[in-house]
Amino acid sequence: MTASVLDHSTDEEQRLAALHAYGLLDEPRLEELDALARLAAYVCGTPFAVVNVVGADRVWQAGVAGVEPTSHPREHSPCTHTVTGTDVVWVPDARDVARYADSPLVTGEVAAMRFYASAPLRTSDGQVIGTLCAYDEVEGSLTGDQVDLLRDLAHQVMTVLDRRRMAATMALVAGRDGLTGLASRRSTEQAIAAAIARAERGLGTPSVVVIDIDAFQDVNDTFGHAAGDAVLRSFADRLTRTARAVDTVGRLGGDEFVVLLESTGGPGAVAALSRLRRSLEDGWGEVTGGPARVSASLGITTYRPGDSVASLIARADAEMYADKSRRGATAG
């Protein structure tokens, strides 16, 4: 029999933002989760169990028991359906369930899964970032107690991940720019390096936007440095409110800023650049001592194989100066 499965779906963008916040895209295998996968296999009486992380396009393992960690297209994974539900799902034979029967993991093309049990990994705000699942190549079943234990183990997985997230958050706070509260240059470069590493594993294509405030020195000269600081804070706030939660907004130094657009290339990058540009067109730059009509120049580039942090920022910087030149603006 199966536990209740709901048909509603979560907001995918918010779900992916929650996944990014846990840093699992940067470290797909966590040995401390292997122990919980082994417990899941023991509880369910199966030879195999995995802690699955469900990304935008792929599913991969953060913990395993009885198998080697791997990844496969999300559309092939039965866990794709678990992330849209709210409770444990189990089936005696996946071949008898329409939503699973055609999966290469069931048909034998990749694996020959029969018994399947899956518990969602749910964050405190309700986003399902993955699953804890146990499976076998023969038919099977679960008792009510086994279902409860699998659910408890999924909670334990989230406890481990929450501890890691808290540690990462504390490290991030330490890497903040003192004036604007944005990511510091070092933290921003680390975020870009991590995005490049994910791209090299086929986990999304990032883009980088470099933004420079036009004629910023004039603000300092006319209204004073306190007013200039107010402009920088206002500018940072506008960027933060326009960027997605999954993106990184940082200050490179002075009046130069950067936005790392996670998994955003092609038309998505063009659209993101347009949103950022529109957000900086309003008269947001009022400062003490009088209104300062502050404008900004923007440049964007998308990851290419072989790129480094320096090459990505350099190309975006060159595009920004080209934008400044086209608009006849003055450097900051």
Residue pairs with C-beta under 8 A, 6 or more apart in sequence:
1 90
1 141
2 89
2 90
2 91
3 87
3 88
3 89
3 90
3 147
4 85
4 86
4 87
5 81
5 85
5 87
5 89
6 84
6 85
6 86
6 87
7 84
8 84
9 84
10 83
10 84
10 126
10 127
10 128
12 56
13 244
13 246
14 127
14 245
15 83
15 127
15 128
15 129
16 55
16 56
16 246
16 263
17 244
17 245
17 246
18 123
18 125
18 127
18 129
19 25
19 53
19 54
19 55
19 127
19 129
19 130
20 246
20 262
21 165
21 245
22 129
22 161
22 164
22 165
23 164
23 165
23 168
24 53
24 62
24 129
24 130
24 161
25 53
25 55
25 194
25 198
25 203
25 204
26 194
26 197
26 198
27 62
28 53
28 60
28 61
28 62
28 69
28 71
28 201
29 61
29 62
29 63
29 64
29 69
30 51
30 62
30 63
30 160
30 164
31 63
32 63
32 160
33 51
33 62
33 63
33 157
33 160
34 63
34 64
34 65
35 63
36 51
36 63
36 132
36 153
36 156
36 157
36 160
37 49
37 50
37 51
37 63
37 64
37 65
37 132
38 49
38 65
39 153
40 49
40 65
40 132
40 133
40 134
40 150
40 153
41 47
41 48
41 49
41 65
41 66
41 134
43 134
43 146
43 149
43 150
43 153
44 117
44 134
44 140
44 142
44 146
44 150
45 140
45 146
46 66
46 115
46 117
46 134
46 135
46 136
46 140
47 66
47 136
47 137
48 65
48 66
48 67
48 134
48 135
48 136
49 64
49 65
49 66
49 132
49 133
49 134
49 135
50 61
50 63
50 64
50 65
50 67
50 69
50 132
50 133
51 61
51 62
51 63
51 64
51 121
51 130
51 131
51 132
51 157
52 59
52 60
52 61
52 62
52 77
52 79
52 130
52 131
52 132
52 133
53 59
53 60
53 61
53 62
53 129
53 130
54 74
54 77
54 79
54 80
54 83
54 128
54 129
54 130
54 131
55 74
55 203
55 204
56 74
56 204
56 263
57 73
57 74
57 204
58 71
58 72
58 73
58 74
58 202
58 203
59 71
59 72
59 73
59 74
59 76
59 77
59 79
59 80
60 69
60 70
60 71
60 72
61 67
61 69
61 70
61 71
62 130
63 157
72 104
72 105
72 110
74 80
76 103
76 104
76 105
76 110
77 103
77 105
78 94
78 99
78 100
78 103
78 105
78 106
78 113
78 116
78 118
78 133
79 118
79 130
79 131
79 133
81 89
81 99
81 100
82 89
82 118
82 119
82 120
82 128
82 131
82 133
83 120
83 128
83 129
83 130
83 131
84 128
85 120
85 128
86 120
86 122
87 119
87 120
87 151
88 117
88 118
88 119
88 120
88 147
88 150
88 151
88 154
89 116
89 117
89 118
89 119
90 115
90 116
90 117
90 118
90 141
90 142
90 147
91 97
91 100
91 115
91 116
91 117
92 114
92 115
92 139
92 140
92 141
93 114
93 115
93 139
94 100
94 101
94 103
94 106
94 113
94 114
94 115
94 116
95 101
95 106
95 114
100 106
100 116
101 107
103 113
104 110
104 111
105 111
105 113
106 112
106 113
106 114
111 137
112 137
113 135
113 136
113 137
114 135
114 136
114 137
114 138
114 139
114 140
115 135
115 136
115 138
115 139
115 140
115 141
116 133
116 134
116 135
117 133
117 134
117 135
117 142
117 147
117 150
118 131
118 132
118 133
118 134
119 131
119 132
119 133
119 150
119 151
119 153
119 154
120 128
120 130
120 131
120 154
121 128
121 129
121 130
121 131
121 132
121 154
121 157
121 158
121 161
122 128
122 129
122 154
122 158
123 129
123 158
124 162
129 161
131 154
132 150
132 153
132 154
132 157
134 150
142 150
172 183
172 187
175 183
175 184
175 186
175 187
175 190
176 182
176 183
176 184
176 187
177 183
177 184
177 185
177 250
177 251
179 229
179 232
179 233
179 251
180 232
180 233
180 235
180 236
180 251
181 233
181 236
182 236
182 239
182 240
182 249
182 250
182 251
182 257
183 191
183 248
183 249
183 250
183 251
184 250
184 251
185 250
185 251
185 252
185 253
187 248
187 250
188 248
188 250
188 251
188 252
188 258
188 260
189 309
189 313
191 248
191 250
191 260
192 206
192 208
192 248
192 260
192 309
192 312
192 313
193 309
195 204
195 206
195 260
195 262
195 303
196 206
196 303
196 307
196 308
196 309
196 312
198 204
198 206
199 205
199 206
199 303
200 305
203 263
204 262
204 263
205 263
205 264
205 265
205 266
205 302
205 303
206 260
206 261
206 262
206 263
206 264
206 265
206 302
206 303
207 260
207 261
207 264
207 265
207 269
207 272
207 300
207 301
207 302
207 303
208 258
208 259
208 260
208 261
208 300
208 301
208 312
208 313
208 315
208 316
209 258
209 259
209 261
209 272
209 273
209 276
209 298
209 299
209 300
209 316
210 252
210 256
210 257
210 258
210 298
210 299
210 300
210 313
210 316
210 317
210 319
210 320
211 239
211 256
211 257
211 258
211 259
211 276
211 280
211 296
211 297
211 298
211 299
211 320
212 255
212 256
212 257
212 296
212 297
212 320
212 321
212 324
212 331
212 332
213 231
213 232
213 235
213 255
213 294
213 295
213 296
213 332
214 294
214 295
214 296
214 297
214 324
214 327
214 329
214 330
214 331
214 332
215 295
215 329
215 330
215 331
215 332
216 228
216 231
216 254
216 255
216 294
216 332
217 332
218 330
219 227
219 228
219 231
219 285
219 287
219 292
219 294
220 227
220 228
222 289
222 290
222 292
223 287
223 288
223 289
223 290
223 292
224 288
224 289
226 288
227 287
227 288
227 289
227 292
228 287
230 287
230 288
231 285
231 287
231 292
231 294
232 251
232 255
234 284
234 285
234 286
235 255
235 257
235 280
235 284
235 285
235 294
235 296
236 249
236 251
236 257
238 279
238 280
238 284
239 249
239 257
239 259
239 276
239 279
239 280
240 249
241 279
242 275
242 276
242 279
243 249
243 259
243 261
243 276
244 261
244 262
246 262
246 263
247 259
247 260
247 261
247 262
247 264
248 259
248 260
248 262
249 257
249 258
249 259
249 260
250 257
250 258
250 259
250 260
251 257
251 258
252 258
252 313
254 332
255 332
256 332
258 313
258 316
259 272
259 276
261 268
261 269
261 272
264 272
265 302
265 303
266 302
269 300
269 302
272 300
273 298
273 300
276 298
277 298
280 295
280 296
280 298
281 295
283 291
283 293
284 294
285 291
285 292
285 293
285 294
286 292
295 327
295 329
297 320
297 321
297 323
297 324
297 327
297 329
298 319
298 320
298 323
299 315
299 316
299 317
299 318
299 319
299 320
299 321
299 322
299 323
300 316
300 319
301 312
301 315
301 316
301 319
303 312
321 331
324 330
324 331
